[in-house]
């Protein structure tokens, strides 16, 4: 139980959203000074659990598990994040006793605090994000059975590692080293304890798999179609027509003026009939995928 139940109602301590930890002094300190009911020396104990790469910043003994943290009465979530020496920019979601909260949430004795990084394999779309959208785009690695989904994810611009010859150990290693989310239909593979980000794909049709993943990770606002090589996952760059002219079929030479090239595999892309079909495919995926859940059991 909270032994400070008689403290005044929570004061809204306003923190700038982008740089909440730039203050020289603890918000909790100011709060305590203004509210003499607080015993300046009183401490509370909360339990903290950090997820995914936030663990990298912790001492080894505190990683991947809940640990006790002693805080001053009046300390906020922002104070806790600072005390753990985490960067505020890395934290995207904070749950206190299972409820999402902002930086200015006051901590109470025995609170359970979960800290999630900017992107995590965890559906947080209905919760309070600390910023409007994740700071970084998610990156994926797919198991050998999800080749078409890999193509689709690349087509809409997501960094997607895929290799038909990859072994399970390779996938796990890549996911860990490059902070990628492993997508698979293999429950056993996903049970590997060293995987921080993983998602079990349920759908069997590649189009429905794409919708499932975009929904699960709340990515419909982050699509960047036709910016990545579908063959090798490298970002595409614009290239002048005259530089690729000698490589183009006659009809393409006569019809198209805009070209992109993959700087890794040298494949040339232009907006031909295949492009139109893919564009329609993406529009349909966006339409079906962003319908109210329940209405569209696509
Ligand atoms: Zn390529």
Boltz pocket constraint, residues with backbone or C-beta under 6 A from the ligand:
constraints:
  - pocket:
      binder: B
      contacts: [[A, 229], [A, 230], [A, 231], [A, 232], [A, 233], [A, 234], [A, 262], [A, 263], [A, 264], [A, 265], [A, 266], [A, 267]]
      max_distance: 6.0
